[in-house]
Amino acid sequence: MDSLYVQFEHELERFGASEKCISSVFIGGGTPSTVEPELYEKLFTRLKPFLQDDVEITTEANPNSASSTWLTGMKKLGCTRVSFGVQSFNDTKLKFLGREHSSVQALNAIQAAHDIGFKHLSLDLIYATKMDTKKILEEDIKTAFTLPIDHISAYALTIEENTLFASHPEVAKEKLELTEFFINSIKEKGFEHYEISNFGKYQCQHNIGYWKLDDYMGVGSGAVGMLKNKRFYPTKDIDAYIKNPLDIEVEDLSEEDIKIEKIFLGLRSNVGIDLDNLSSFEKKQVKVLIDEAKVTQVENRIYNNDFLLSDEIALFIQS
């Protein structure tokens, strides 16, 4: 953890951090629940002066390692929200996905977090696998809503290089009909679809910060950060990070780069896009989309009516 603290101090200086400037913290990018709360304590102590009074502090957790003791320890440190990597409540599907936990472990972990007193609870569900059927997805949603959660993240299975599924791309199989059924079923339960993969009665403030292209620190191996027109990439090689946590690649973003990202991200979420940031040609393209009911204009902002078409709409605006 020493390397983490070294980089954190570096980022505080780079960002010019002042008291109560941090509105959200997200502990993720792997398996935080395998790290004992005591090992986070030094970091939380250093963070404390910079946290706003109503700060949102989320930790990700795996159901098989998020014990009641671990959850209690993280709550004592100040975590307000837990996001569980459930993926499915179907044990056959969990084995298919290579997950080490069972559906019972997921149910027990989430209930334990609620009983301990966490303010907000979320879970991840995976769809678009080869074995998915309407019945399996329906059961996952039905089970999810028996739990004391206020947020769901729903992700289509994607095949990344150098992963277990890289040599078996056939395991992913998205069908538009099932995708629409899955999304609509969650919305029908009263969870707002506020970003392409996120739904809830509560909206994760950390997520929204990304879609707004707000500044954020990324601390840890592979944890990306952003400040104004620069993006920072600490090395993904953990051994190299431990040796030199300040080996950070810097990407300079042009005004056009930022504009393009704001269009794509705004259309993938309820953040929307500002008409004032668009060229006269792009505004004409937006007018076409409004006439075709693809987007909605509210005052000076444009909002996407169908997140599944977000990339196509963004490309149309700029084509």
GUMARFI-893380 format. One record per residue: x negated, y negated, z negated of N, C-alpha, C in turn; residue in one letter. Coordinates in steps of 0.1 Angstrom, whole numbers, padded with zeros to 4 digits, always signed. Layout:
XYZXYZXYZA...
//
This chain:
-0008+0012+0000+0000+0000+0000-0009-0013+0000M-0022-0011-0004-0030-0023-0004-0031-0031+0009D-0031-0023+0020-0032-0030+0033-0019-0038+0036S-0008-0032+0031+0005-0039+0032+0005-0053+0025L-0001-0053+0013-0002-0065+0006-0011-0076+0012Y-0022-0071+0018-0031-0080+0025-0024-0086+0037V-0017-0078+0045-0010-0085+0056+0002-0094+0051Q+0008-0090+0040+0019-0098+0035+0014-0112+0032F+0003-0113+0025-0002-0126+0021-0006-0134+0033E-0011-0127+0043-0015-0133+0056-0003-0139+0062H+0009-0132+0062+0021-0137+0069+0027-0148+0061E+0026-0148+0048+0032-0159+0040+0025-0172+0044L+0012-0171+0046+0004-0183+0050+0007-0187+0064E+0008-0177+0073+0011-0180+0087+0025-0187+0089R+0035-0182+0081+0048-0187+0082+0050-0200+0074F+0041-0203+0066+0042-0215+0057+0054-0213+0048G+0055-0201+0042+0066-0198+0033+0067-0207+0021A+0079-0211+0018+0082-0220+0007+0092-0213-0002S+0094-0218-0014+0104-0212-0023+0118-0210-0017E+0124-0199-0020+0137-0196-0015+0139-0197+0000K+0130-0193+0008+0131-0194+0022+0136-0181+0029C+0136-0170+0021+0139-0157+0027+0154-0154+0024I+0161-0152+0035+0176-0149+0033+0179-0134+0034S+0169-0126+0040+0172-0111+0040+0158-0104+0041S+0159-0092+0036+0147-0083+0036+0152-0069+0041V+0144-0063+0049+0148-0050+0054+0137-0040+0053F+0138-0030+0045+0128-0019+0043+0132-0007+0052I+0124-0005+0062+0128+0005+0071+0117+0010+0080G+0121+0014+0092+0111+0019+0102+0105+0032+0098G+0113+0041+0092+0108+0054+0088+0116+0060+0077G+0109+0064+0066+0115+0070+0055+0112+0064+0042T+0117+0052+0039+0114+0045+0027+0118+0053+0014P+0127+0062+0015+0131+0070+0003+0121+0080-0001S+0111+0082+0007+0100+0091+0003+0089+0084-0005T+0091+0071-0007+0081+0063-0014+0087+0059-0028V+0081+0062-0038+0086+0059-0052+0088+0044-0054E+0099+0040-0060+0102+0026-0063+0090+0019-0069P+0083+0026-0078+0072+0019-0085+0061+0014-0075E+0060+0020-0064+0050+0016-0054+0055+0003-0046L+0068+0000-0047+0073-0012-0041+0072-0024-0050Y+0070-0021-0063+0072-0031-0074+0063-0044-0072E+0051-0041-0069+0041-0053-0067+0046-0062-0055K+0051-0055-0045+0056-0063-0033+0068-0071-0037L+0078-0065-0044+0090-0072-0048+0086-0084-0058F+0077-0082-0067+0072-0092-0076+0067-0104-0068T+0059-0101-0058+0053-0112-0050+0064-0119-0041R+0074-0112-0037+0085-0117-0029+0095-0126-0037L+0096-0123-0049+0107-0130-0057+0108-0145-0056K+0098-0153-0057+0099-0167-0056+0105-0172-0042P+0103-0163-0032+0107-0168-0019+0122-0163-0015F+0128-0156-0024+0141-0150-0021+0152-0160-0024L+0162-0162-0015+0173-0170-0018+0182-0163-0028Q+0190-0171-0035+0198-0165-0046+0208-0154-0041D+0213-0156-0029+0222-0146-0023+0216-0137-0013D+0203-0134-0015+0195-0127-0005+0201-0113-0003V+0201-0108+0009+0205-0094+0013+0192-0086+0014E+0191-0076+0006+0179-0067+0006+0183-0053+0009I+0180-0048+0022+0185-0035+0026+0173-0026+0026T+0175-0013+0022+0166-0003+0024+0172+0009+0031T+0165+0014+0041+0169+0026+0048+0167+0038+0038E+0174+0049+0041+0172+0061+0032+0176+0073+0040A+0169+0084+0037+0173+0097+0042+0181+0104+0031N+0192+0111+0035+0201+0117+0025+0193+0127+0016P+0184+0134+0022+0177+0145+0014+0166+0140+0004N+0162+0127+0006+0152+0122-0003+0157+0110-0012S+0169+0106-0009+0174+0094-0017+0181+0100-0029A+0173+0104-0039+0179+0109-0052+0185+0098-0060S+0193+0102-0070+0199+0091-0079+0188+0083-0086S+0177+0090-0089+0166+0083-0096+0160+0073-0086T+0158+0077-0074+0152+0067-0064+0161+0056-0062W+0174+0058-0060+0184+0048-0057+0185+0038-0069L+0185+0044-0081+0185+0035-0093+0173+0026-0094T+0161+0032-0090+0149+0024-0090+0149+0013-0080G+0154+0016-0068+0155+0005-0058+0165-0006-0061M+0176-0002-0068+0185-0012-0072+0179-0021-0083K+0172-0015-0092+0165-0023-0102+0155-0033-0096K+0149-0030-0085+0140-0039-0079+0147-0050-0072L+0160-0049-0069+0167-0059-0063+0174-0056-0050G+0173-0044-0045+0180-0040-0033+0195-0041-0035C+0202-0047-0025+0216-0049-0025+0224-0040-0016T+0216-0033-0007+0223-0026+0004+0214-0014+0008R+0221-0003+0011+0214+0009+0015+0220+0014+0029V+0211+0017+0038+0215+0022+0051+0211+0036+0052S+0220+0046+0052+0217+0060+0052+0216+0066+0067F+0205+0073+0069+0204+0079+0083+0211+0092+0083G+0224+0092+0083+0233+0104+0083+0232+0111+0096V+0235+0104+0107+0235+0109+0121+0248+0117+0124Q+0251+0126+0115+0264+0134+0117+0267+0141+0104S+0280+0145+0103+0284+0153+0092+0287+0168+0096F+0283+0171+0108+0284+0184+0114+0270+0191+0112N+0269+0202+0104+0257+0208+0101+0250+0214+0113D+0258+0219+0122+0252+0225+0135+0246+0214+0143T+0252+0202+0144+0247+0191+0151+0234+0185+0144K+0234+0185+0131+0222+0181+0124+0210+0189+0127L+0212+0202+0127+0201+0211+0131+0197+0209+0145K+0207+0207+0154+0204+0204+0168+0195+0191+0169F+0198+0181+0161+0190+0169+0161+0177+0170+0153L+0174+0181+0147+0162+0183+0139+0162+0176+0126G+0174+0173+0121+0174+0166+0108+0173+0177+0096R+0167+0172+0085+0164+0181+0074+0174+0181+0064E+0184+0172+0064+0194+0171+0054+0207+0178+0059H+0216+0181+0049+0229+0187+0052+0240+0177+0051S+0251+0180+0055+0263+0171+0054+0266+0169+0039S+0265+0179+0031+0268+0178+0017+0258+0168+0010V+0245+0169+0014+0235+0160+0009+0239+0145+0012Q+0243+0143+0025+0247+0130+0029+0259+0124+0021A+0269+0133+0019+0281+0128+0012+0277+0125-0003L+0269+0134-0009+0265+0131-0023+0256+0119-0024N+0247+0117-0015+0238+0105-0016+0246+0092-0015A+0255+0091-0006+0263+0079-0004+0272+0076-0016I+0278+0087-0021+0286+0085-0033+0278+0081-0045Q+0266+0087-0046+0257+0083-0057+0253+0068-0057A+0250+0064-0045+0246+0049-0043+0258+0040-0047A+0270+0044-0044+0282+0037-0048+0283+0037-0063H+0282+0048-0069+0284+0049-0083+0273+0041-0091D+0261+0040-0085+0250+0033-0091+0253+0018-0090I+0261+0014-0081+0265+0000-0080+0260-0008-0069G+0255-0002-0058+0251-0010-0046+0263-0017-0040F+0261-0030-0037+0271-0038-0032+0276-0034-0018K+0266-0031-0009+0270-0027+0005+0263-0014+0009H+0271-0006+0016+0265+0007+0020+0269+0009+0035L+0259+0014+0042+0260+0017+0056+0255+0031+0060S+0260+0036+0071+0255+0049+0076+0253+0049+0091L+0243+0056+0096+0241+0058+0110+0248+0070+0115D+0254+0069+0127+0259+0081+0134+0253+0081+0148L+0250+0093+0153+0245+0095+0166+0256+0101+0175I+0257+0096+0187+0266+0102+0197+0259+0104+0210Y+0266+0109+0220+0260+0111+0233+0249+0122+0233A+0251+0132+0225+0243+0144+0226+0249+0154+0235T+0242+0164+0239+0247+0174+0248+0259+0182+0242K+0258+0184+0228+0268+0192+0222+0281+0184+0217M+0281+0171+0219+0292+0163+0215+0305+0166+0222D+0316+0167+0214+0329+0168+0220+0338+0157+0212T+0349+0155+0218+0359+0146+0211+0361+0150+0197K+0363+0163+0195+0366+0168+0181+0355+0166+0172K+0342+0168+0176+0331+0166+0167+0329+0151+0163I+0331+0142+0173+0330+0128+0170+0341+0123+0161L+0353+0129+0164+0365+0125+0156+0363+0129+0141E+0357+0141+0139+0355+0146+0126+0344+0138+0119E+0334+0133+0126+0323+0125+0120+0329+0112+0115D+0338+0106+0123+0344+0093+0120+0353+0095+0108I+0361+0105+0109+0371+0108+0098+0364+0110+0085K+0353+0117+0085+0345+0119+0072+0338+0107+0068T+0333+0099+0077+0326+0086+0073+0335+0077+0066A+0348+0077+0070+0357+0067+0064+0364+0073+0051F+0360+0084+0046+0364+0089+0033+0354+0084+0023T+0343+0077+0028+0332+0073+0019+0333+0058+0016L+0327+0053+0005+0328+0039+0001+0317+0031+0009P+0319+0030+0022+0310+0023+0031+0317+0010+0036I+0309+0000+0040+0315-0011+0047+0308-0014+0060D+0300-0005+0065+0293-0007+0077+0289+0006+0084H+0289+0007+0097+0284+0018+0105+0276+0014+0116I+0264+0020+0118+0256+0018+0130+0258+0031+0139S+0262+0029+0151+0264+0040+0160+0255+0039+0172A+0246+0050+0174+0236+0049+0184+0237+0061+0193Y+0236+0059+0206+0236+0069+0216+0222+0076+0215A+0221+0089+0216+0208+0096+0215+0200+0092+0227L+0188+0086+0225+0179+0083+0235+0166+0091+0234T+0160+0094+0245+0148+0102+0245+0136+0094+0246I+0127+0094+0236+0115+0086+0236+0103+0094+0239E+0093+0088+0244+0081+0096+0247+0074+0100+0234E+0067+0112+0235+0060+0117+0223+0069+0121+0211N+0082+0124+0214+0091+0129+0204+0095+0143+0206T+0102+0149+0197+0106+0163+0198+0114+0166+0210L+0122+0156+0215+0131+0158+0226+0125+0154+0239F+0113+0149+0239+0107+0144+0252+0106+0154+0263A+0104+0167+0259+0103+0177+0269+0117+0184+0271S+0127+0178+0265+0140+0184+0267+0151+0173+0268H+0149+0165+0279+0158+0153+0281+0173+0157+0283P+0175+0170+0285+0189+0175+0287+0197+0174+0275E+0191+0172+0263+0199+0172+0251+0207+0159+0250V+0204+0149+0257+0211+0136+0257+0221+0136+0269A+0233+0134+0267+0243+0134+0278+0254+0124+0274K+0254+0112+0279+0264+0102+0275+0275+0103+0286E+0288+0103+0281+0299+0103+0289+0307+0090+0285K+0310+0082+0295+0317+0069+0292+0330+0071+0284L+0338+0081+0287+0350+0084+0281+0348+0087+0266E+0338+0095+0262+0336+0098+0248+0330+0086+0241L+0322+0078+0248+0316+0066+0242+0327+0056+0238T+0336+0054+0248+0347+0045+0245+0356+0050+0234E+0358+0063+0234+0367+0069+0223+0360+0067+0210F+0347+0069+0209+0339+0068+0197+0340+0054+0191F+0337+0044+0200+0337+0030+0196+0351+0025+0192I+0361+0029+0200+0374+0024+0196+0380+0031+0183N+0375+0043+0181+0380+0050+0168+0374+0043+0156S+0362+0038+0157+0356+0030+0146+0363+0017+0144I+0366+0010+0155+0373-0003+0155+0387-0001+0149K+0393+0010+0152+0407+0012+0148+0408+0014+0132E+0396+0017+0126+0396+0018+0112+0394+0005+0105K+0393-0006+0113+0392-0019+0107+0378-0025+0106G+0368-0018+0112+0355-0023+0113+0353-0031+0125F+0349-0044+0124+0346-0052+0135+0334-0048+0143E+0335-0048+0156+0324-0044+0165+0316-0057+0167H+0306-0060+0159+0300-0073+0159+0287-0073+0167Y+0282-0061+0171+0270-0060+0179+0270-0047+0186E+0264-0045+0197+0266-0033+0205+0266-0020+0198I+0257-0019+0187+0256-0006+0180+0261-0007+0165S+0267-0019+0161+0270-0021+0147+0285-0025+0145N+0290-0020+0134+0304-0022+0131+0306-0024+0116F+0315-0033+0112+0317-0033+0097+0327-0044+0092G+0331-0042+0080+0338-0052+0073+0328-0062+0067K+0316-0057+0066+0304-0065+0062+0295-0065+0074Y+0289-0077+0077+0280-0078+0088+0266-0080+0083Q+0257-0071+0087+0243-0071+0082+0236-0084+0086C+0233-0093+0077+0227-0105+0080+0213-0104+0086Q+0206-0094+0083+0193-0091+0089+0195-0088+0104H+0204-0080+0108+0207-0077+0122+0210-0090+0129N+0219-0098+0124+0223-0110+0130+0212-0120+0133I+0202-0120+0124+0190-0128+0125+0183-0124+0138G+0182-0111+0141+0175-0107+0153+0182-0112+0166Y+0196-0111+0165+0204-0115+0177+0203-0130+0179W+0201-0138+0169+0200-0152+0170+0185-0156+0174K+0176-0147+0174+0162-0149+0176+0156-0158+0166L+0161-0156+0153+0155-0163+0142+0141-0159+0139D+0133-0167+0132+0120-0163+0128+0121-0151+0117D+0111-0142+0118+0111-0131+0108+0097-0125+0107Y+0093-0122+0095+0080-0115+0093+0082-0100+0095M+0071-0095+0101+0071-0080+0102+0058-0075+0095G+0060-0068+0084+0049-0064+0075+0048-0049+0075V+0037-0043+0080+0035-0029+0080+0031-0025+0094G+0026-0012+0095+0021-0007+0108+0033-0007+0118S+0031-0014+0129+0041-0014+0140+0053-0023+0137G+0053-0030+0126+0064-0039+0122+0063-0052+0129A+0071-0055+0139+0070-0067+0148+0076-0079+0140V+0069-0090+0142+0074-0103+0136+0075-0113+0147G+0082-0124+0143+0084-0135+0153+0084-0148+0146M+0077-0158+0152+0077-0172+0147+0077-0181+0159L+0088-0188+0160+0090-0198+0171+0088-0191+0185K+0077-0194+0191+0075-0189+0205+0064-0178+0205N+0062-0172+0194+0051-0162+0193+0057-0149+0187K+0053-0137+0192+0057-0125+0186+0044-0117+0182R+0045-0110+0170+0033-0104+0165+0035-0089+0164F+0025-0082+0168+0025-0067+0169+0014-0061+0161Y+0015-0058+0148+0005-0050+0141+0003-0037+0147P-0009-0031+0146-0012-0018+0153-0002-0008+0148T+0002+0001+0157+0011+0013+0153+0003+0024+0148K-0010+0024+0149-0019+0035+0144-0020+0033+0129D-0015+0041+0121-0015+0039+0106-0029+0039+0101I-0037+0048+0105-0051+0049+0100-0058+0036+0103D-0056+0031+0116-0063+0018+0120-0057+0007+0112A-0044+0007+0109-0037-0004+0101-0043-0004+0087Y-0045+0008+0081-0051+0008+0067-0065+0002+0067I-0072+0005+0077-0086-0001+0078-0086-0016+0080K-0077-0020+0089-0076-0035+0092-0062-0039+0095N-0055-0043+0084-0040-0047+0086-0039-0060+0093P-0049-0067+0096-0048-0080+0103-0052-0078+0118L-0053-0066+0122-0054-0063+0137-0041-0065+0143D-0037-0077+0147-0023-0080+0151-0024-0086+0165I-0017-0080+0174-0016-0086+0188-0006-0097+0188E-0009-0108+0195+0000-0119+0196+0005-0121+0210V+0018-0122+0212+0024-0124+0225+0030-0138+0225E+0026-0146+0235+0031-0160+0236+0044-0159+0245D+0054-0165+0241+0067-0165+0248+0069-0179+0254L+0072-0179+0267+0075-0191+0274+0090-0196+0271S+0093-0208+0274+0107-0212+0272+0117-0204+0280E+0112-0199+0292+0121-0191+0300+0123-0177+0294E+0112-0172+0288+0113-0159+0281+0123-0160+0270D+0122-0170+0262+0131-0172+0250+0146-0173+0255I+0147-0181+0266+0161-0183+0271+0167-0170+0276K+0159-0162+0283+0164-0149+0288+0168-0140+0276I+0159-0139+0266+0162-0131+0254+0175-0136+0247E+0177-0149+0246+0189-0154+0240+0201-0150+0248K+0200-0149+0261+0212-0145+0269+0215-0130+0267I+0204-0122+0268+0207-0108+0266+0211-0104+0252F+0205-0110+0242+0208-0107+0228+0222-0113+0224L+0225-0125+0229+0237-0131+0226+0249-0123+0231G+0247-0118+0243+0258-0110+0250+0260-0096+0244L+0250-0091+0237+0250-0078+0230+0256-0079+0216R+0260-0091+0212+0265-0094+0199+0275-0105+0198S+0281-0107+0186+0291-0118+0185+0284-0132+0183N+0271-0132+0185+0263-0145+0185+0267-0153+0197V+0269-0147+0208+0272-0154+0221+0260-0162+0226G+0263-0170+0236+0253-0179+0242+0258-0193+0244I+0248-0202+0243+0251-0217+0243+0251-0221+0258D+0263-0227+0262+0264-0232+0276+0253-0242+0279L+0249-0250+0269+0239-0261+0272+0226-0255+0275D+0223-0243+0272+0210-0237+0276+0210-0231+0290N+0221-0232+0297+0222-0226+0310+0220-0236+0321L+0215-0231+0333+0214-0240+0344+0227-0242+0351S+0228-0251+0360+0241-0253+0367+0245-0241+0375S+0236-0234+0381+0239-0221+0387+0245-0211+0378F+0238-0209+0366+0242-0200+0356+0256-0203+0351E+0259-0216+0350+0272-0220+0345+0283-0216+0355K+0280-0217+0368+0289-0213+0378+0292-0198+0377K+0281-0190+0375+0283-0176+0373+0291-0173+0361Q+0290-0180+0350+0298-0178+0338+0312-0181+0341V+0315-0191+0349+0329-0195+0353+0335-0183+0360K+0328-0176+0369+0333-0164+0376+0337-0154+0365V+0328-0152+0356+0331-0142+0345+0343-0145+0337L+0344-0158+0334+0356-0163+0326+0369-0160+0334I+0369-0163+0347+0380-0161+0355+0384-0146+0356D+0374-0137+0355+0376-0123+0356+0378-0117+0342E+0379-0125+0332+0381-0121+0318+0370-0111+0313A+0358-0113+0318+0347-0105+0313+0341-0112+0301K+0342-0125+0300+0337-0133+0288+0347-0143+0284V+0346-0148+0272+0355-0158+0267+0347-0170+0262T+0353-0182+0265+0346-0194+0261+0353-0200+0249Q+0346-0203+0239+0351-0209+0227+0343-0222+0224V+0349-0233+0227+0341-0246+0226+0329-0245+0236E+0317-0246+0231+0306-0246+0240+0298-0233+0240N+0304-0222+0235+0298-0209+0235+0305-0199+0243R+0298-0189+0248+0304-0179+0256+0302-0166+0249I+0313-0158+0248+0312-0145+0241+0316-0133+0250Y+0309-0122+0249+0312-0111+0257+0324-0103+0252N+0332-0099+0262+0344-0092+0258+0342-0077+0258N+0331-0072+0263+0328-0057+0263+0313-0055+0262D+0308-0052+0250+0294-0050+0247+0288-0040+0256F+0296-0030+0261+0290-0019+0269+0286-0025+0283L+0291-0037+0286+0287-0043+0299+0277-0054+0297L+0271-0055+0285+0263-0067+0282+0251-0069+0292S+0244-0059+0295+0232-0060+0303+0236-0064+0318D+0247-0058+0322+0252-0061+0336+0256-0076+0337E+0263-0080+0326+0268-0094+0326+0256-0104+0326I+0246-0101+0317+0234-0109+0316+0227-0110+0330A+0226-0099+0337+0219-0099+0350+0227-0107+0360L+0241-0106+0359+0249-0113+0368+0248-0128+0366F+0247-0133+0354+0246-0147+0351+0233-0152+0357I+0222-0144+0357+0209-0149+0361+0206-0145+0376Q+0215-0138+0382+0212-0133+0396+0214-0144+0406S
//
